[in-house]
Amino acid sequence: MSKIVTLQQSIMAEDERFAAAIRESNERRGLLMVNMIGSPGCGKTTILERTAQSSGLSFGVIEGDLATNRDAERLDRLGVPVVQVNTHGGCHLEANVIEKAMESLPLDSLDVLFVENVGNLVCPAEFDLGEDFKAALLSTPEGADKPLKYPYLFSSSKVVLLTKVDLLPYLPFDMKMFSEDVKKLNPEAPVIPMNGMTGEGVEEWTKLLREKIREKKAHAR
């Protein structure tokens, strides 16, 4: 057992070196990098589409999926620079893969780089990709109890995007419990209610991004 643990530590330590290199590169550019994590179907790609249509920001996307390039095609149709990464069964993206994917993007012309991670609330949260912050996404049909069931993601994210809020009238979603649980885990993280169909919440999301971009560019080396 001790040998297995040592090997896992060694693998993660190696990937952390890639994450550190990505972070250093982004610091020089003043490029904000956001790791978007949520379950399959929670609306990650839809939020990115709305961001492209409404924010006026220049951004690129590294799109993580087990298979297909359908999400990447949706973003490409909007003129968003996008690189598809298929993990072929892997449950998360890793920094060494992100570093390679970044080579195909016009990084010097971007305000922000989004990583749309593989749909999963567990594994993606545990791997450092060199991002500035994680954004946790949860859709209302998934249930209000998820923050305490998946505490690491919600405690380590800088913002929580609650998607598909248009369905609230039809679901037994306990908003009070959800808000209180997020606050217990992460008192500083804002919760932004979002509706990808109407664009509700995109303005608040964009405002947060612009603030983070300004901070990043101000500290660029």
C-alpha positions in Angstrom: 0.0 0.0 0.0 2.8 2.5 0.8 4.3 2.0 -2.6 1.0 2.8 -4.3 0.6 6.0 -2.3 4.2 7.0 -3.1 3.5 6.5 -6.8 0.3 8.6 -6.7 2.1 11.4 -4.9 4.9 11.3 -7.5 2.5 11.5 -10.4 0.6 14.5 -8.8 3.8 16.2 -7.9 5.0 15.9 -11.6 1.7 17.4 -12.8 2.0 20.2 -10.2 5.2 21.3 -12.0 3.2 21.7 -15.2 0.6 23.7 -13.3 3.3 26.0 -11.8 4.7 26.6 -15.3 1.2 27.5 -16.7 0.6 29.9 -13.8 4.0 31.6 -14.4 3.3 31.9 -18.1 -0.2 33.4 -17.5 1.3 35.8 -14.9 3.6 37.2 -17.6 0.8 37.6 -20.0 -1.7 39.0 -17.5 -4.1 36.2 -18.7 -6.8 35.1 -16.4 -7.5 31.4 -16.3 -10.8 29.9 -15.0 -11.4 26.2 -14.3 -15.2 25.5 -14.7 -16.3 22.4 -12.9 -19.8 20.8 -12.9 -21.8 17.7 -13.6 -22.7 16.6 -17.2 -25.6 18.7 -18.4 -25.3 21.4 -15.8 -24.9 24.1 -18.4 -21.2 24.8 -18.6 -21.2 25.2 -22.4 -24.4 27.2 -22.4 -22.9 29.7 -19.9 -19.9 30.0 -22.1 -22.1 30.7 -25.1 -24.0 33.4 -23.3 -20.7 34.9 -22.1 -19.5 35.0 -25.7 -22.7 36.6 -26.9 -23.0 39.2 -24.1 -19.8 40.0 -22.3 -17.6 41.6 -25.0 -14.6 39.7 -23.5 -12.0 38.1 -25.7 -11.6 34.5 -24.5 -10.6 31.0 -25.5 -11.8 27.7 -24.2 -10.1 24.3 -23.6 -13.0 21.9 -23.8 -12.7 18.6 -21.9 -15.0 15.7 -22.7 -14.7 11.9 -22.6 -15.6 11.8 -26.3 -17.0 13.9 -29.2 -16.3 17.5 -30.1 -19.9 18.7 -30.0 -19.4 21.3 -27.2 -16.3 22.7 -29.0 -18.4 23.0 -32.2 -21.0 25.0 -30.4 -18.4 27.5 -29.3 -16.5 27.5 -32.6 -19.7 28.7 -34.3 -19.6 31.8 -32.2 -16.1 32.5 -33.2 -14.6 31.5 -29.9 -11.0 30.0 -30.1 -11.4 26.5 -28.8 -9.4 23.3 -28.4 -11.1 20.0 -27.8 -9.5 17.5 -25.4 -11.0 14.0 -25.3 -9.9 12.0 -22.3 -11.3 8.6 -23.6 -12.6 7.6 -20.2 -10.5 9.9 -17.9 -12.6 11.7 -15.3 -10.6 15.0 -15.3 -8.1 17.1 -17.1 -4.5 17.4 -16.0 -2.0 20.3 -16.3 0.3 18.6 -18.7 -2.6 18.2 -21.2 -3.7 21.9 -20.6 -0.2 23.1 -21.3 -0.1 21.3 -24.6 -3.6 22.5 -25.6 -2.7 26.1 -24.8 -0.1 26.0 -27.7 -3.0 26.0 -30.2 -4.7 29.2 -28.8 -4.0 32.9 -29.4 -3.1 33.5 -25.8 -1.6 37.0 -26.2 -4.9 38.3 -27.6 -7.2 36.9 -24.9 -8.6 38.4 -21.7 -9.4 35.1 -20.2 -8.9 31.4 -20.8 -11.7 29.0 -19.7 -11.1 25.4 -19.1 -14.5 23.5 -19.3 -13.5 20.5 -17.3 -14.9 17.0 -17.7 -18.4 16.6 -16.2 -17.7 15.5 -12.7 -18.0 17.1 -9.2 -15.1 15.0 -7.7 -11.9 14.4 -9.6 -11.6 17.7 -11.5 -11.6 19.7 -8.3 -8.5 17.8 -7.0 -6.2 18.6 -9.8 -4.4 22.0 -10.1 -4.4 23.1 -13.8 -2.6 26.4 -13.1 -5.9 28.3 -13.0 -6.5 31.5 -11.1 -9.7 30.1 -9.7 -12.3 27.4 -9.9 -16.0 28.1 -10.7 -18.3 25.5 -9.4 -21.5 25.0 -11.4 -24.6 23.3 -10.1 -28.0 23.0 -11.9 -31.2 23.1 -9.8 -32.3 19.6 -11.0 -29.3 18.1 -9.3 -30.6 19.1 -5.8 -29.8 21.6 -3.1 -27.9 19.0 -1.0 -24.9 18.7 -3.3 -22.5 21.3 -1.6 -22.2 19.2 1.5 -21.9 16.0 -0.5 -19.1 17.4 -2.6 -17.5 19.8 -0.2 -14.0 20.1 -1.7 -15.3 21.6 -5.0 -17.5 24.1 -3.2 -15.0 25.0 -0.6 -12.2 25.6 -3.1 -14.1 27.6 -5.7 -14.1 31.4 -5.9 -17.7 31.5 -7.3 -20.7 29.2 -7.5 -22.9 29.4 -10.5 -26.4 28.0 -9.8 -27.8 27.2 -13.2 -31.3 26.5 -14.6 -33.0 28.7 -12.1 -35.9 28.9 -14.4 -36.9 25.4 -13.2 -37.1 26.4 -9.6 -40.9 26.7 -9.6 -41.1 23.1 -10.7 -38.5 21.5 -8.3 -38.3 20.9 -4.6 -35.0 22.8 -4.4 -34.4 24.2 -0.9 -32.7 27.5 -1.7 -32.2 28.4 1.9 -30.4 25.2 2.7 -28.3 25.5 -0.4 -27.2 29.1 0.3 -26.5 28.3 3.9 -24.4 25.2 3.1 -22.4 27.1 0.5 -21.8 29.8 3.0 -20.6 27.3 5.7 -18.1 25.8 3.3 -17.0 29.0 1.6 -18.2 32.3 3.2 -16.4 34.5 0.6 -17.8 32.8 -2.6 -20.7 34.6 -4.2 -23.6 32.5 -5.5 -24.8 33.7 -8.9 -28.2 32.4 -10.1 -28.1 31.8 -13.8 -30.5 31.0 -16.6 -28.7 30.1 -19.8 -31.9 30.4 -21.9 -32.6 34.0 -21.0 -29.1 35.2 -20.0 -30.1 35.9 -16.4 -27.0 36.2 -14.2 -24.6 36.8 -17.2 -24.2 40.4 -16.3 -23.1 39.6 -12.7 -20.9 36.8 -14.0 -19.3 39.2 -16.5 -18.8 41.8 -13.8 -16.9 39.3 -11.6 -14.7 38.3 -14.6 -13.9 41.9 -15.5 -12.8 42.6 -11.9 -10.6 39.5 -11.9 -9.1 40.4 -15.3 -8.2 43.9 -14.1 -6.5 42.5 -11.1 -4.6 40.0 -13.2 -3.4 42.5 -15.7 -2.4 45.0 -13.0 0.0 42.4 -11.6 1.3 41.2 -14.9 5.1 41.0 -15.0 
